[in-house]
């Protein structure tokens, strides 16, 4: 890419960007690599959003301490997962009230749900209480 731009001469960067659709910053980086002889390696793995545990180092420990008292094992013993009766929203509220986290510092409910799943907890849906059927009252027969 840089070799082609240098062969185009003066205005080659602009021409290559307009005609070939190349990014001008990429062209400049390529020209610098050619002149210096050093290849720039993009460290894409170091870029991006950091995990919540890096911002809040005690978050996972605090979630464990909250959830351990509210968890139960699978009654059929088919899985090793622990079932939690708290929702992710409720865990978030308790983290704010008990441990003093601010609302802006804590991650979203979806992130807390993912952290709970990674820790081996499974959120269990609370069973709804169904209304009882109305039974007919026994009537005395008219024949007696």
C-alpha positions as CSV (number, residue, x, y, z in Angstrom):
1,X,0.0,0.0,0.0
2,X,2.7,2.5,1.0
3,X,4.9,1.5,-1.9
4,X,2.1,2.2,-4.3
5,X,1.4,5.6,-2.7
6,X,5.1,6.6,-2.9
7,X,5.2,5.6,-6.6
8,X,2.2,7.9,-7.2
9,X,4.4,10.8,-6.0
10,X,3.1,14.2,-4.7
11,X,-0.6,14.0,-3.8
12,X,-0.5,10.2,-3.9
13,X,-2.0,9.8,-0.4
14,X,-5.0,11.9,-1.4
15,X,-5.4,10.1,-4.7
16,X,-5.2,6.7,-3.2
17,X,-7.7,7.6,-0.5
18,X,-10.2,9.0,-3.0
19,X,-9.8,6.4,-5.8
20,X,-9.0,3.2,-3.9
21,X,-10.9,4.0,-0.6
22,X,-7.9,3.5,1.6
23,X,-7.7,5.2,5.0
24,X,-5.2,8.1,5.1
25,X,-4.0,7.3,8.6
26,X,-3.3,3.7,7.5
27,X,-1.4,5.0,4.5
28,X,0.7,7.3,6.7
29,X,1.5,4.5,9.0
30,X,2.6,2.3,6.1
31,X,4.9,5.1,4.8
32,X,6.5,5.5,8.2
33,X,7.0,1.7,8.4
34,X,8.7,1.8,5.0
35,X,11.0,4.7,5.9
36,X,12.0,3.4,9.3
37,X,12.0,-0.3,8.5
38,X,10.1,-1.1,11.7
39,X,6.7,-2.8,11.4
40,X,4.1,-1.3,13.8
41,X,2.1,-4.1,15.4
42,X,-1.5,-3.2,16.4
43,X,-2.2,-4.5,19.9
44,X,-5.9,-5.1,19.4
45,X,-6.1,-7.5,22.4
46,X,-5.2,-4.7,24.8
47,X,-7.9,-2.4,23.4
48,X,-11.6,-2.3,24.4
49,X,-13.6,-2.1,27.6
50,X,-12.1,-3.5,30.8
51,X,-14.0,-6.0,32.8
52,X,-16.1,-4.9,35.8
53,X,-13.8,-6.8,38.1
54,X,-10.9,-4.6,37.1
55,X,-12.8,-1.4,38.0
56,X,-14.4,-3.0,41.2
57,X,-12.0,-5.6,42.6
58,X,-14.3,-6.8,45.4
59,X,-17.4,-7.1,43.2
60,X,-17.4,-10.8,42.8
61,X,-16.6,-11.5,46.4
62,X,-19.5,-9.2,47.4
63,X,-21.9,-10.9,45.0
64,X,-20.9,-14.3,46.4
65,X,-21.5,-13.3,50.0
66,X,-24.9,-11.9,49.1
67,X,-26.0,-14.9,47.0
68,X,-24.6,-17.7,49.1
69,X,-27.2,-17.2,51.8
70,X,-30.0,-17.2,49.3
71,X,-28.9,-20.2,47.2
72,X,-30.0,-23.8,47.1
73,X,-28.8,-26.9,45.3
74,X,-30.8,-28.7,42.6
75,X,-33.3,-31.0,44.4
76,X,-32.8,-33.8,41.8
77,X,-29.0,-33.5,42.1
78,X,-28.7,-33.6,38.3
79,X,-26.5,-30.6,38.1
80,X,-23.8,-28.9,40.1
81,X,-25.4,-25.5,39.7
82,X,-26.8,-23.5,42.7
83,X,-30.2,-21.9,42.2
84,X,-30.7,-18.4,43.5
85,X,-34.0,-16.9,44.5
86,X,-32.8,-13.4,44.0
87,X,-33.0,-11.6,40.6
88,X,-30.1,-9.8,39.2
89,X,-31.9,-6.5,39.8
90,X,-32.3,-7.4,43.5
91,X,-28.6,-8.4,43.7
92,X,-27.8,-5.0,42.3
93,X,-30.0,-3.2,44.8
94,X,-28.5,-5.1,47.7
95,X,-25.0,-4.3,46.5
96,X,-25.9,-0.6,46.6
97,X,-27.6,-0.8,50.0
98,X,-25.3,-3.2,51.9
99,X,-21.9,-2.5,50.4
100,X,-22.2,1.2,49.5
101,X,-21.6,0.9,45.7
102,X,-22.9,3.9,43.8
103,X,-25.5,3.4,41.0
104,X,-23.0,4.8,38.4
105,X,-20.2,2.5,39.4
106,X,-22.0,-0.8,39.3
107,X,-22.5,-2.6,36.0
108,X,-25.9,-3.2,34.5
109,X,-28.3,-5.9,35.5
110,X,-27.4,-7.9,32.4
111,X,-23.7,-7.9,33.4
112,X,-24.6,-9.0,36.9
113,X,-26.7,-11.8,35.5
114,X,-23.7,-12.9,33.4
115,X,-21.4,-12.7,36.4
116,X,-23.8,-14.9,38.4
117,X,-23.9,-17.5,35.6
118,X,-20.1,-17.5,35.4
119,X,-19.9,-18.0,39.2
120,X,-22.0,-21.1,38.8
121,X,-25.3,-19.7,40.0
122,X,-28.5,-20.1,38.0
123,X,-31.4,-17.7,38.5
124,X,-34.5,-19.6,39.3
125,X,-37.9,-18.2,38.3
126,X,-40.2,-17.8,41.2
127,X,-43.2,-20.1,40.9
128,X,-46.5,-18.3,40.6
129,X,-49.2,-19.2,42.9
130,X,-52.1,-20.4,40.9
131,X,-55.6,-19.7,42.1
132,X,-57.5,-22.7,43.4
133,X,-60.4,-24.0,41.4
134,X,-63.8,-23.2,42.7
135,X,-65.4,-26.5,43.8
136,X,-69.1,-26.8,43.8
137,X,-70.5,-27.1,47.2
138,X,-72.1,-30.4,47.9
139,X,-75.9,-30.1,47.7
140,X,-78.3,-32.3,49.4
141,X,-80.3,-34.2,46.9
142,X,-83.9,-33.3,46.6
143,X,-85.1,-36.9,46.7
144,X,-84.4,-37.3,50.5
